[in-house]
Amino acid sequence: MRWWLGKDDEWNFADIIEYIKEFDTVYVGCDSKYYSSSTRFATAIAVHHKPCVTYWYTKEKDPTMTKEIAHRVWAEVEKAIEVACRIREKLPLINIEVHCDINSDEKFPSSKLNQSAFGYVTGCGFVYRNKPNSWCATGCADTHTR
């Protein structure tokens, strides 16, 4: 998996781990956008230096993903958990927040997944954040789905 810290700055996962190991908390989020030929997923790893954020991202296309929001959002949660688990494997004492592009407002379709995602993320031992507090997914990752 290739990670980027800007358009032309490629990093490998080991170098990201080396960089983030000095931080108390790491943030992981994923977002997606459906296109007619495929769905583009972007996953981000972020650290917060007050007042700035540094983040790395990876992108992938899935030509088989359905347009259905529930399937796409759940795939986002799974991708974020996968990366969070990889980080915890290397840095078992670091706090990890998993940011999910799930709305807390019941007017939106993604809200139906809120309780399931909360259970999954916290059951895996991570802190769960959803909209409006899921900036790593809705800001960092979202930028790279286009």
N, C-alpha and C positions, 0 to 999 in steps of 0.2 A: 504494500500500500504506500503510495507516494503522498507526502505531506508538504504543504506550502505555507510559507510565512510571507506572503506577498506574491505577486505574479511570477517573478523569476527566481525566488529564493527557496529552493527545494531542501527539505530536511528529512532525515530518517527518524524513525520512532525512538531509537536509542538516544539520539541527540536531543530530542524533545524531552525525554525522561531526565536526562542530565540537566537540562535547563530548568525544568519545573520542580526538581527535588528540593529546592530551597524555599518553596512557597508552602503556606499552611493549607491552602484550598486550591483545587483545580476544578474547572468547570468543563463539562462535556455536553454538547448539544448536537442535534441533527435536524435538518429540515429537508423538504423535497418540493419539487414542482413537477406537475404532470404536463407532458408534451404529447402530441399525437403519436409520435413514434417511440417514445420511451419516457421514463420518469428519471429525473436527475436528483440524486441525493447528494447532500453536502454535510459532512460531519466536522465539528470544530472542537479543538482543545484550547482552553483559554486560561490565562492567569491574570490577576488584577494587580497592577501597580498603581496605587492611587496617584493621580486620577485617571490613569490610562489602562488599557487592556492590550495584552499581547495574545494573539491567537494563531493557531495553525489550522489548516483545513485540508480535507481530502474530498474528492468528488468521484462519483461513479454514476453510470447510467444503467438502468434496468429496463430492458425492452419488454419484459413480461409482467411488470407491475400493473395492476388494474387501476382504473381511474377512481375507484371507490375510496373515499376519504379514510374510512376506518382501517382498511388494509395498509394504505400508505402511511398513516400516522403511526400505526403499530410497528411497521418496519422501521420508522425513524427511531422509535423508542428502543427497539432491539439493537439497532446499529450503535446508538449512544451507549447502551449497556455493554455491548461488546468492547468498545474502546475503553470505557470506565474500568472494566474487569482487567484489561491488558495493563492499564496504568496501575491498578491496585496490586497486580502481580509483581510489578517492579518496585512500587513504593507503597508497601502495605499500611503505613501509618498516616498517609496523606488523606485529608478530607476531600471527598469528591462529591460535587453537586451535579446531578444529571438534569439538564434543562430540556423540557419537552414542549413542543409546539402544540400544546393542548390548552384550549380555552377554558377558563373557570366559569365563564358566563354560559348558562344553559341555552341561550339563544343560538349558539353555534354548534354545528354537528360534532366537532371534535370533543366537546364536553362530555359526551357519552363514554369516552374512554378514560376520563379523569380518575375515577376510583381504581380501575384496573391498573392503569399506569402507576398510580401512587403505590399500590400494593406490590407491583413488580419491582419498581425501583427501590423502594425501602426494604423490601424482602431480600434484595441483593446486597443490602448494606449501604446504600447511597442516599444522599439527601435528594428529595424530589422537588423540582420547581416547575411550575406551569405558568402560562400567561396570567398576569402581565410581568412576572418576575423571571421569565426564562430567556434572558437576553442572549445567552450563548447560542441558543437555537434560533430565536426569532430575529436576531441581529447578525451575529457572526456567520452562522451557517447559512441563513437565508440569503445573504449577499451573494453566495457562490452557487445558488441553484439556478441562476439566470445564465 
